[in-house]
Amino acid sequence: MNVRRGPRRAVMSVIRAYQMTLSHLMFTQCRFTPSCSQYTFEAVERHGALKGSWLGLKRILRCHPLHPGGFDPVP
C-alpha cells in the first residue's frame, strides 16, 4: 500500500460507511448539492485526507438552516 494513499483510503472508507448506514437515520436532506458527505468524499479523493477533511469540515459548518445552500462543488 502506498503510504500517501493509506490515509486517503481510510477516510474515504469511513465516509462511505456513514453514507450507507447512518446518514439515512440521523439527518434530513442536505441543503447543498452535492451532499456534505459526498462533498467531503470528493474533496478527500481530490486533495488528500488532510486538506479534503478540512474542506469537508468547513462545508459542514456552513450547513445550517440560516444558509441558503445550493450547488457548491469541490474546488
PDB file of N, CA, C and O in Angstrom:
ATOM      1  N   MET A   1       0.847  -1.179   0.000  1.00  0.00           N
ATOM      2  CA  MET A   1       0.000   0.000   0.000  1.00  0.00           C
ATOM      3  C   MET A   1       0.891   1.240   0.000  1.00  0.00           C
ATOM      4  O   MET A   1       1.859   1.330   0.755  1.00  0.00           O
ATOM      5  N   ASN A   2       0.552   2.166  -0.839  1.00  0.00           N
ATOM      6  CA  ASN A   2       1.270   3.426  -0.887  1.00  0.00           C
ATOM      7  C   ASN A   2       0.976   4.210   0.391  1.00  0.00           C
ATOM      8  O   ASN A   2      -0.183   4.351   0.780  1.00  0.00           O
ATOM      9  N   VAL A   3       2.016   4.719   1.040  1.00  0.00           N
ATOM     10  CA  VAL A   3       1.869   5.427   2.313  1.00  0.00           C
ATOM     11  C   VAL A   3       1.001   6.669   2.159  1.00  0.00           C
ATOM     12  O   VAL A   3       0.240   6.999   3.068  1.00  0.00           O
ATOM     13  N   ARG A   4       1.097   7.352   1.048  1.00  0.00           N
ATOM     14  CA  ARG A   4       0.316   8.576   0.841  1.00  0.00           C
ATOM     15  C   ARG A   4      -1.161   8.274   0.596  1.00  0.00           C
ATOM     16  O   ARG A   4      -2.020   9.094   0.921  1.00  0.00           O
ATOM     17  N   ARG A   5      -1.460   7.127   0.036  1.00  0.00           N
ATOM     18  CA  ARG A   5      -2.851   6.784  -0.266  1.00  0.00           C
ATOM     19  C   ARG A   5      -3.572   6.133   0.906  1.00  0.00           C
ATOM     20  O   ARG A   5      -4.802   6.085   0.918  1.00  0.00           O
ATOM     21  N   GLY A   6      -2.840   5.638   1.881  1.00  0.00           N
ATOM     22  CA  GLY A   6      -3.444   4.959   3.027  1.00  0.00           C
ATOM     23  C   GLY A   6      -4.429   5.819   3.791  1.00  0.00           C
ATOM     24  O   GLY A   6      -5.577   5.410   3.970  1.00  0.00           O
ATOM     25  N   PRO A   7      -4.024   7.004   4.252  1.00  0.00           N
ATOM     26  CA  PRO A   7      -4.967   7.869   4.973  1.00  0.00           C
ATOM     27  C   PRO A   7      -6.158   8.285   4.115  1.00  0.00           C
ATOM     28  O   PRO A   7      -7.285   8.357   4.604  1.00  0.00           O
ATOM     29  N   ARG A   8      -5.910   8.555   2.857  1.00  0.00           N
ATOM     30  CA  ARG A   8      -6.992   8.950   1.940  1.00  0.00           C
ATOM     31  C   ARG A   8      -8.034   7.835   1.843  1.00  0.00           C
ATOM     32  O   ARG A   8      -9.235   8.082   1.954  1.00  0.00           O
ATOM     33  N   ARG A   9      -7.565   6.628   1.637  1.00  0.00           N
ATOM     34  CA  ARG A   9      -8.499   5.493   1.519  1.00  0.00           C
ATOM     35  C   ARG A   9      -9.231   5.225   2.820  1.00  0.00           C
ATOM     36  O   ARG A   9     -10.408   4.865   2.806  1.00  0.00           O
ATOM     37  N   ALA A  10      -8.547   5.398   3.946  1.00  0.00           N
ATOM     38  CA  ALA A  10      -9.183   5.176   5.240  1.00  0.00           C
ATOM     39  C   ALA A  10     -10.314   6.175   5.467  1.00  0.00           C
ATOM     40  O   ALA A  10     -11.411   5.793   5.875  1.00  0.00           O
ATOM     41  N   VAL A  11     -10.048   7.452   5.202  1.00  0.00           N
ATOM     42  CA  VAL A  11     -11.085   8.481   5.380  1.00  0.00           C
ATOM     43  C   VAL A  11     -12.241   8.235   4.414  1.00  0.00           C
ATOM     44  O   VAL A  11     -13.405   8.361   4.794  1.00  0.00           O
ATOM     45  N   MET A  12     -11.926   7.886   3.176  1.00  0.00           N
ATOM     46  CA  MET A  12     -12.980   7.632   2.195  1.00  0.00           C
ATOM     47  C   MET A  12     -13.832   6.428   2.602  1.00  0.00           C
ATOM     48  O   MET A  12     -15.042   6.426   2.376  1.00  0.00           O
ATOM     49  N   SER A  13     -13.222   5.422   3.193  1.00  0.00           N
ATOM     50  CA  SER A  13     -13.962   4.249   3.654  1.00  0.00           C
ATOM     51  C   SER A  13     -14.920   4.604   4.788  1.00  0.00           C
ATOM     52  O   SER A  13     -16.050   4.118   4.825  1.00  0.00           O
ATOM     53  N   VAL A  14     -14.471   5.447   5.705  1.00  0.00           N
ATOM     54  CA  VAL A  14     -15.328   5.879   6.814  1.00  0.00           C
ATOM     55  C   VAL A  14     -16.515   6.686   6.274  1.00  0.00           C
ATOM     56  O   VAL A  14     -17.647   6.497   6.720  1.00  0.00           O
ATOM     57  N   ILE A  15     -16.262   7.574   5.326  1.00  0.00           N
ATOM     58  CA  ILE A  15     -17.346   8.375   4.740  1.00  0.00           C
ATOM     59  C   ILE A  15     -18.340   7.470   4.025  1.00  0.00           C
ATOM     60  O   ILE A  15     -19.549   7.651   4.172  1.00  0.00           O
ATOM     61  N   ARG A  16     -17.856   6.502   3.257  1.00  0.00           N
ATOM     62  CA  ARG A  16     -18.747   5.591   2.534  1.00  0.00           C
ATOM     63  C   ARG A  16     -19.591   4.783   3.510  1.00  0.00           C
ATOM     64  O   ARG A  16     -20.785   4.588   3.282  1.00  0.00           O
ATOM     65  N   ALA A  17     -18.983   4.314   4.592  1.00  0.00           N
ATOM     66  CA  ALA A  17     -19.738   3.562   5.603  1.00  0.00           C
ATOM     67  C   ALA A  17     -20.829   4.441   6.207  1.00  0.00           C
ATOM     68  O   ALA A  17     -21.956   3.984   6.396  1.00  0.00           O
ATOM     69  N   TYR A  18     -20.509   5.693   6.508  1.00  0.00           N
ATOM     70  CA  TYR A  18     -21.502   6.642   7.026  1.00  0.00           C
ATOM     71  C   TYR A  18     -22.644   6.819   6.021  1.00  0.00           C
ATOM     72  O   TYR A  18     -23.816   6.783   6.394  1.00  0.00           O
ATOM     73  N   GLN A  19     -22.297   7.007   4.755  1.00  0.00           N
ATOM     74  CA  GLN A  19     -23.322   7.218   3.731  1.00  0.00           C
ATOM     75  C   GLN A  19     -24.257   6.024   3.611  1.00  0.00           C
ATOM     76  O   GLN A  19     -25.451   6.191   3.363  1.00  0.00           O
ATOM     77  N   MET A  20     -23.729   4.836   3.782  1.00  0.00           N
ATOM     78  CA  MET A  20     -24.538   3.632   3.600  1.00  0.00           C
ATOM     79  C   MET A  20     -25.340   3.254   4.847  1.00  0.00           C
ATOM     80  O   MET A  20     -26.242   2.421   4.765  1.00  0.00           O
ATOM     81  N   THR A  21     -25.026   3.851   5.994  1.00  0.00           N
ATOM     82  CA  THR A  21     -25.716   3.458   7.224  1.00  0.00           C
ATOM     83  C   THR A  21     -26.345   4.646   7.938  1.00  0.00           C
ATOM     84  O   THR A  21     -27.562   4.826   7.887  1.00  0.00           O
ATOM     85  N   LEU A  22     -25.547   5.438   8.587  1.00  0.00           N
ATOM     86  CA  LEU A  22     -26.047   6.474   9.492  1.00  0.00           C
ATOM     87  C   LEU A  22     -26.698   7.668   8.808  1.00  0.00           C
ATOM     88  O   LEU A  22     -27.619   8.260   9.371  1.00  0.00           O
ATOM     89  N   SER A  23     -26.258   8.036   7.629  1.00  0.00           N
ATOM     90  CA  SER A  23     -26.783   9.255   7.010  1.00  0.00           C
ATOM     91  C   SER A  23     -28.294   9.171   6.795  1.00  0.00           C
ATOM     92  O   SER A  23     -28.982  10.189   6.861  1.00  0.00           O
ATOM     93  N   HIS A  24     -28.807   7.994   6.544  1.00  0.00           N
ATOM     94  CA  HIS A  24     -30.244   7.828   6.310  1.00  0.00           C
ATOM     95  C   HIS A  24     -31.043   7.843   7.613  1.00  0.00           C
ATOM     96  O   HIS A  24     -32.252   8.074   7.603  1.00  0.00           O
ATOM     97  N   LEU A  25     -30.370   7.600   8.716  1.00  0.00           N
ATOM     98  CA  LEU A  25     -31.050   7.529  10.004  1.00  0.00           C
ATOM     99  C   LEU A  25     -30.952   8.816  10.819  1.00  0.00           C
ATOM    100  O   LEU A  25     -31.847   9.116  11.609  1.00  0.00           O
ATOM    101  N   MET A  26     -29.873   9.579  10.634  1.00  0.00           N
ATOM    102  CA  MET A  26     -29.577  10.686  11.533  1.00  0.00           C
ATOM    103  C   MET A  26     -30.103  12.043  11.088  1.00  0.00           C
ATOM    104  O   MET A  26     -30.600  12.810  11.913  1.00  0.00           O
ATOM    105  N   PHE A  27     -30.005  12.345   9.829  1.00  0.00           N
ATOM    106  CA  PHE A  27     -30.269  13.712   9.402  1.00  0.00           C
ATOM    107  C   PHE A  27     -31.307  13.768   8.295  1.00  0.00           C
ATOM    108  O   PHE A  27     -31.610  12.768   7.646  1.00  0.00           O
ATOM    109  N   THR A  28     -31.840  14.961   8.099  1.00  0.00           N
ATOM    110  CA  THR A  28     -32.762  15.179   6.994  1.00  0.00           C
ATOM    111  C   THR A  28     -31.944  15.464   5.732  1.00  0.00           C
ATOM    112  O   THR A  28     -30.720  15.339   5.727  1.00  0.00           O
ATOM    113  N   GLN A  29     -32.629  15.838   4.695  1.00  0.00           N
ATOM    114  CA  GLN A  29     -31.992  16.119   3.413  1.00  0.00           C
ATOM    115  C   GLN A  29     -30.976  17.262   3.540  1.00  0.00           C
ATOM    116  O   GLN A  29     -31.257  18.277   4.177  1.00  0.00           O
ATOM    117  N   CYS A  30     -29.812  17.094   2.939  1.00  0.00           N
ATOM    118  CA  CYS A  30     -28.789  18.137   2.949  1.00  0.00           C
ATOM    119  C   CYS A  30     -29.244  19.295   2.069  1.00  0.00           C
ATOM    120  O   CYS A  30     -29.866  19.078   1.029  1.00  0.00           O
ATOM    121  N   ARG A  31     -28.939  20.518   2.479  1.00  0.00           N
ATOM    122  CA  ARG A  31     -29.361  21.701   1.725  1.00  0.00           C
ATOM    123  C   ARG A  31     -28.414  22.026   0.578  1.00  0.00           C
ATOM    124  O   ARG A  31     -28.679  22.933  -0.210  1.00  0.00           O
ATOM    125  N   PHE A  32     -27.316  21.293   0.483  1.00  0.00           N
ATOM    126  CA  PHE A  32     -26.336  21.508  -0.580  1.00  0.00           C
ATOM    127  C   PHE A  32     -26.375  20.393  -1.609  1.00  0.00           C
ATOM    128  O   PHE A  32     -26.842  19.287  -1.333  1.00  0.00           O
ATOM    129  N   THR A  33     -25.882  20.697  -2.789  1.00  0.00           N
ATOM    130  CA  THR A  33     -25.635  19.702  -3.829  1.00  0.00           C
ATOM    131  C   THR A  33     -24.188  19.852  -4.250  1.00  0.00           C
ATOM    132  O   THR A  33     -23.792  20.956  -4.625  1.00  0.00           O
ATOM    133  N   PRO A  34     -23.390  18.828  -4.210  1.00  0.00           N
ATOM    134  CA  PRO A  34     -23.645  17.509  -3.641  1.00  0.00           C
ATOM    135  C   PRO A  34     -23.796  17.581  -2.117  1.00  0.00           C
ATOM    136  O   PRO A  34     -23.467  18.589  -1.492  1.00  0.00           O
ATOM    137  N   SER A  35     -24.298  16.494  -1.543  1.00  0.00           N
ATOM    138  CA  SER A  35     -24.490  16.456  -0.087  1.00  0.00           C
ATOM    139  C   SER A  35     -23.151  16.675   0.616  1.00  0.00           C
ATOM    140  O   SER A  35     -22.092  16.511   0.010  1.00  0.00           O
ATOM    141  N   CYS A  36     -23.203  17.040   1.877  1.00  0.00           N
ATOM    142  CA  CYS A  36     -21.973  17.316   2.634  1.00  0.00           C
ATOM    143  C   CYS A  36     -21.056  16.091   2.682  1.00  0.00           C
ATOM    144  O   CYS A  36     -19.838  16.229   2.569  1.00  0.00           O
ATOM    145  N   SER A  37     -21.618  14.913   2.846  1.00  0.00           N
ATOM    146  CA  SER A  37     -20.767  13.721   2.905  1.00  0.00           C
ATOM    147  C   SER A  37     -20.153  13.422   1.533  1.00  0.00           C
ATOM    148  O   SER A  37     -18.992  13.020   1.451  1.00  0.00           O
ATOM    149  N   GLN A  38     -20.916  13.613   0.468  1.00  0.00           N
ATOM    150  CA  GLN A  38     -20.375  13.392  -0.873  1.00  0.00           C
ATOM    151  C   GLN A  38     -19.320  14.445  -1.208  1.00  0.00           C
ATOM    152  O   GLN A  38     -18.301  14.130  -1.821  1.00  0.00           O
ATOM    153  N   TYR A  39     -19.559  15.672  -0.814  1.00  0.00           N
ATOM    154  CA  TYR A  39     -18.586  16.751  -0.997  1.00  0.00           C
ATOM    155  C   TYR A  39     -17.276  16.393  -0.293  1.00  0.00           C
ATOM    156  O   TYR A  39     -16.200  16.530  -0.874  1.00  0.00           O
ATOM    157  N   THR A  40     -17.367  15.936   0.952  1.00  0.00           N
ATOM    158  CA  THR A  40     -16.168  15.575   1.704  1.00  0.00           C
ATOM    159  C   THR A  40     -15.456  14.398   1.051  1.00  0.00           C
ATOM    160  O   THR A  40     -14.229  14.388   0.960  1.00  0.00           O
ATOM    161  N   PHE A  41     -16.215  13.409   0.598  1.00  0.00           N
ATOM    162  CA  PHE A  41     -15.638  12.253  -0.085  1.00  0.00           C
ATOM    163  C   PHE A  41     -14.848  12.717  -1.313  1.00  0.00           C
ATOM    164  O   PHE A  41     -13.707  12.302  -1.517  1.00  0.00           O
ATOM    165  N   GLU A  42     -15.461  13.577  -2.126  1.00  0.00           N
ATOM    166  CA  GLU A  42     -14.800  14.070  -3.337  1.00  0.00           C
ATOM    167  C   GLU A  42     -13.596  14.953  -3.002  1.00  0.00           C
ATOM    168  O   GLU A  42     -12.584  14.911  -3.701  1.00  0.00           O
ATOM    169  N   ALA A  43     -13.702  15.747  -1.942  1.00  0.00           N
ATOM    170  CA  ALA A  43     -12.584  16.602  -1.533  1.00  0.00           C
ATOM    171  C   ALA A  43     -11.395  15.758  -1.076  1.00  0.00           C
ATOM    172  O   ALA A  43     -10.250  16.068  -1.408  1.00  0.00           O
ATOM    173  N   VAL A  44     -11.658  14.699  -0.321  1.00  0.00           N
ATOM    174  CA  VAL A  44     -10.584  13.812   0.131  1.00  0.00           C
ATOM    175  C   VAL A  44      -9.985  13.080  -1.065  1.00  0.00           C
ATOM    176  O   VAL A  44      -8.768  12.922  -1.152  1.00  0.00           O
ATOM    177  N   GLU A  45     -10.824  12.640  -1.972  1.00  0.00           N
ATOM    178  CA  GLU A  45     -10.354  11.947  -3.170  1.00  0.00           C
ATOM    179  C   GLU A  45      -9.451  12.865  -4.000  1.00  0.00           C
ATOM    180  O   GLU A  45      -8.426  12.424  -4.520  1.00  0.00           O
ATOM    181  N   ARG A  46      -9.824  14.119  -4.123  1.00  0.00           N
ATOM    182  CA  ARG A  46      -9.096  15.073  -4.964  1.00  0.00           C
ATOM    183  C   ARG A  46      -7.882  15.686  -4.262  1.00  0.00           C
ATOM    184  O   ARG A  46      -6.830  15.848  -4.880  1.00  0.00           O
ATOM    185  N   HIS A  47      -8.018  16.028  -2.974  1.00  0.00           N
ATOM    186  CA  HIS A  47      -6.985  16.803  -2.283  1.00  0.00           C
ATOM    187  C   HIS A  47      -6.224  16.044  -1.200  1.00  0.00           C
ATOM    188  O   HIS A  47      -5.281  16.583  -0.621  1.00  0.00           O
ATOM    189  N   GLY A  48      -6.618  14.802  -0.917  1.00  0.00           N
ATOM    190  CA  GLY A  48      -5.949  14.039   0.130  1.00  0.00           C
ATOM    191  C   GLY A  48      -6.718  14.125   1.445  1.00  0.00           C
ATOM    192  O   GLY A  48      -7.665  14.901   1.577  1.00  0.00           O
ATOM    193  N   ALA A  49      -6.298  13.320   2.410  1.00  0.00           N
ATOM    194  CA  ALA A  49      -7.034  13.175   3.672  1.00  0.00           C
ATOM    195  C   ALA A  49      -7.076  14.467   4.484  1.00  0.00           C
ATOM    196  O   ALA A  49      -8.135  14.836   4.992  1.00  0.00           O
ATOM    197  N   LEU A  50      -5.970  15.145   4.613  1.00  0.00           N
ATOM    198  CA  LEU A  50      -5.914  16.320   5.487  1.00  0.00           C
ATOM    199  C   LEU A  50      -6.670  17.514   4.897  1.00  0.00           C
ATOM    200  O   LEU A  50      -7.590  18.036   5.527  1.00  0.00           O
ATOM    201  N   LYS A  51      -6.294  17.941   3.710  1.00  0.00           N
ATOM    202  CA  LYS A  51      -6.951  19.104   3.098  1.00  0.00           C
ATOM    203  C   LYS A  51      -8.409  18.791   2.774  1.00  0.00           C
ATOM    204  O   LYS A  51      -9.279  19.640   2.970  1.00  0.00           O
ATOM    205  N   GLY A  52      -8.685  17.585   2.282  1.00  0.00           N
ATOM    206  CA  GLY A  52     -10.053  17.206   1.963  1.00  0.00           C
ATOM    207  C   GLY A  52     -10.949  17.187   3.185  1.00  0.00           C
ATOM    208  O   GLY A  52     -12.103  17.612   3.119  1.00  0.00           O
ATOM    209  N   SER A  53     -10.424  16.696   4.308  1.00  0.00           N
ATOM    210  CA  SER A  53     -11.202  16.696   5.553  1.00  0.00           C
ATOM    211  C   SER A  53     -11.456  18.117   6.028  1.00  0.00           C
ATOM    212  O   SER A  53     -12.539  18.426   6.524  1.00  0.00           O
ATOM    213  N   TRP A  54     -10.461  18.981   5.876  1.00  0.00           N
ATOM    214  CA  TRP A  54     -10.612  20.389   6.264  1.00  0.00           C
ATOM    215  C   TRP A  54     -11.700  21.056   5.415  1.00  0.00           C
ATOM    216  O   TRP A  54     -12.554  21.768   5.943  1.00  0.00           O
ATOM    217  N   LEU A  55     -11.665  20.821   4.096  1.00  0.00           N
ATOM    218  CA  LEU A  55     -12.697  21.384   3.221  1.00  0.00           C
ATOM    219  C   LEU A  55     -14.080  20.849   3.608  1.00  0.00           C
ATOM    220  O   LEU A  55     -15.060  21.594   3.618  1.00  0.00           O
ATOM    221  N   GLY A  56     -14.148  19.561   3.923  1.00  0.00           N
ATOM    222  CA  GLY A  56     -15.411  18.960   4.333  1.00  0.00           C
ATOM    223  C   GLY A  56     -15.934  19.545   5.635  1.00  0.00           C
ATOM    224  O   GLY A  56     -17.132  19.794   5.768  1.00  0.00           O
ATOM    225  N   LEU A  57     -15.052  19.763   6.586  1.00  0.00           N
ATOM    226  CA  LEU A  57     -15.452  20.348   7.865  1.00  0.00           C
ATOM    227  C   LEU A  57     -15.988  21.768   7.665  1.00  0.00           C
ATOM    228  O   LEU A  57     -17.007  22.139   8.247  1.00  0.00           O
ATOM    229  N   LYS A  58     -15.299  22.556   6.841  1.00  0.00           N
ATOM    230  CA  LYS A  58     -15.779  23.917   6.575  1.00  0.00           C
ATOM    231  C   LYS A  58     -17.157  23.883   5.906  1.00  0.00           C
ATOM    232  O   LYS A  58     -18.005  24.730   6.187  1.00  0.00           O
ATOM    233  N   ARG A  59     -17.376  22.921   5.036  1.00  0.00           N
ATOM    234  CA  ARG A  59     -18.675  22.788   4.374  1.00  0.00           C
ATOM    235  C   ARG A  59     -19.758  22.413   5.379  1.00  0.00           C
ATOM    236  O   ARG A  59     -20.845  22.990   5.361  1.00  0.00           O
ATOM    237  N   ILE A  60     -19.471  21.455   6.254  1.00  0.00           N
ATOM    238  CA  ILE A  60     -20.447  21.013   7.261  1.00  0.00           C
ATOM    239  C   ILE A  60     -20.825  22.169   8.184  1.00  0.00           C
ATOM    240  O   ILE A  60     -21.982  22.289   8.588  1.00  0.00           O
ATOM    241  N   LEU A  61     -19.854  23.021   8.519  1.00  0.00           N
ATOM    242  CA  LEU A  61     -20.147  24.163   9.374  1.00  0.00           C
ATOM    243  C   LEU A  61     -21.043  25.192   8.685  1.00  0.00           C
ATOM    244  O   LEU A  61     -21.725  25.967   9.355  1.00  0.00           O
ATOM    245  N   ARG A  62     -21.044  25.203   7.367  1.00  0.00           N
ATOM    246  CA  ARG A  62     -21.945  26.108   6.619  1.00  0.00           C
ATOM    247  C   ARG A  62     -23.336  25.517   6.446  1.00  0.00           C
ATOM    248  O   ARG A  62     -24.257  26.225   6.040  1.00  0.00           O
ATOM    249  N   CYS A  63     -23.503  24.250   6.742  1.00  0.00           N
ATOM    250  CA  CYS A  63     -24.776  23.561   6.515  1.00  0.00           C
ATOM    251  C   CYS A  63     -25.685  23.734   7.733  1.00  0.00           C
ATOM    252  O   CYS A  63     -25.658  22.928   8.663  1.00  0.00           O
ATOM    253  N   HIS A  64     -26.482  24.793   7.711  1.00  0.00           N
ATOM    254  CA  HIS A  64     -27.403  25.080   8.804  1.00  0.00           C
ATOM    255  C   HIS A  64     -28.610  25.819   8.234  1.00  0.00           C
ATOM    256  O   HIS A  64     -28.556  26.304   7.104  1.00  0.00           O
ATOM    257  N   PRO A  65     -29.690  25.912   8.991  1.00  0.00           N
ATOM    258  CA  PRO A  65     -30.933  26.492   8.479  1.00  0.00           C
ATOM    259  C   PRO A  65     -30.827  27.941   7.993  1.00  0.00           C
ATOM    260  O   PRO A  65     -31.652  28.370   7.187  1.00  0.00           O
ATOM    261  N   LEU A  66     -29.848  28.697   8.456  1.00  0.00           N
ATOM    262  CA  LEU A  66     -29.735  30.090   8.040  1.00  0.00           C
ATOM    263  C   LEU A  66     -28.963  30.268   6.730  1.00  0.00           C
ATOM    264  O   LEU A  66     -28.933  31.367   6.176  1.00  0.00           O
ATOM    265  N   HIS A  67     -28.344  29.201   6.234  1.00  0.00           N
ATOM    266  CA  HIS A  67     -27.601  29.266   4.969  1.00  0.00           C
ATOM    267  C   HIS A  67     -28.508  28.761   3.850  1.00  0.00           C
ATOM    268  O   HIS A  67     -29.191  27.752   4.024  1.00  0.00           O
ATOM    269  N   PRO A  68     -28.529  29.442   2.711  1.00  0.00           N
ATOM    270  CA  PRO A  68     -29.437  29.032   1.644  1.00  0.00           C
ATOM    271  C   PRO A  68     -29.077  27.707   0.973  1.00  0.00           C
ATOM    272  O   PRO A  68     -29.943  27.081   0.362  1.00  0.00           O
ATOM    273  N   GLY A  69     -27.825  27.264   1.069  1.00  0.00           N
ATOM    274  CA  GLY A  69     -27.425  26.017   0.433  1.00  0.00           C
ATOM    275  C   GLY A  69     -27.261  26.213  -1.063  1.00  0.00           C
ATOM    276  O   GLY A  69     -26.836  27.278  -1.511  1.00  0.00           O
ATOM    277  N   GLY A  70     -27.598  25.180  -1.843  1.00  0.00           N
ATOM    278  CA  GLY A  70     -27.471  25.257  -3.294  1.00  0.00           C
ATOM    279  C   GLY A  70     -26.299  24.449  -3.807  1.00  0.00           C
ATOM    280  O   GLY A  70     -25.741  23.613  -3.095  1.00  0.00           O
ATOM    281  N   PHE A  71     -25.933  24.708  -5.053  1.00  0.00           N
ATOM    282  CA  PHE A  71     -24.839  23.986  -5.697  1.00  0.00           C
ATOM    283  C   PHE A  71     -23.508  24.521  -5.188  1.00  0.00           C
ATOM    284  O   PHE A  71     -23.262  25.726  -5.237  1.00  0.00           O
ATOM    285  N   ASP A  72     -22.652  23.635  -4.701  1.00  0.00           N
ATOM    286  CA  ASP A  72     -21.365  24.016  -4.130  1.00  0.00           C
ATOM    287  C   ASP A  72     -20.357  22.914  -4.430  1.00  0.00           C
ATOM    288  O   ASP A  72     -20.163  22.020  -3.606  1.00  0.00           O
ATOM    289  N   PRO A  73     -19.707  22.961  -5.604  1.00  0.00           N
ATOM    290  CA  PRO A  73     -18.769  21.897  -5.973  1.00  0.00           C
ATOM    291  C   PRO A  73     -17.455  21.988  -5.210  1.00  0.00           C
ATOM    292  O   PRO A  73     -17.129  23.027  -4.636  1.00  0.00           O
ATOM    293  N   VAL A  74     -16.719  20.908  -5.209  1.00  0.00           N
ATOM    294  CA  VAL A  74     -15.397  20.853  -4.580  1.00  0.00           C
ATOM    295  C   VAL A  74     -14.437  21.703  -5.413  1.00  0.00           C
ATOM    296  O   VAL A  74     -14.399  21.568  -6.636  1.00  0.00           O
ATOM    297  N   PRO A  75     -13.661  22.574  -4.766  1.00  0.00           N
ATOM    298  CA  PRO A  75     -12.703  23.394  -5.531  1.00  0.00           C
ATOM    299  C   PRO A  75     -11.557  22.555  -6.078  1.00  0.00           C
ATOM    300  O   PRO A  75     -10.666  23.085  -6.742  1.00  0.00           O
TER     301      PRO A  75
END
